[in-house]
């Protein structure tokens, strides 16, 4: 038996976990379970709201555990080029 197609929410959670490099964590697995449960057709609105609140808390906790994203800009590239030129000229 195969799993049904993942919901948009589950796909988004998987994407966040991959970006944060936390896909293999227990908290990440719990977030995926919550996303799957939210997608259930027979879920009452109050239960869905409760699960959404718990998922938001889990994702917030996961976001805090994620390593900082490295954002490079043009200044970083200029710095690398300068270092390469210095190395090539023997000025290291």
C-alpha positions, 0 to 999 in steps of 0.5 A: 500500500502506498501513501497518498499524494502529499498535501501542499502543507506536507511538501512545504514542511519537507522543503523547510526541513531540507533547507534547515538541514533538520529533516532527520530530527525527531522534531522534524518527523513530528512536524511532518506527522502533524502536516499529514494529520492536518490533511486528513479529510475527516478532521473536525475544524477544532482539531485542525486548528489545534494541529495547526497551532502545534505545527506552528510551534514545532516549526518555530522551534525548528527554525531556532535550531537551524544553522544560520543561512549564509548569504553572500553578496558582491563584496564577498566575491570581490574579496575572494577575487582579491585573495586569489590575485594575492595568492597568485602573486605570492603575497599571501 
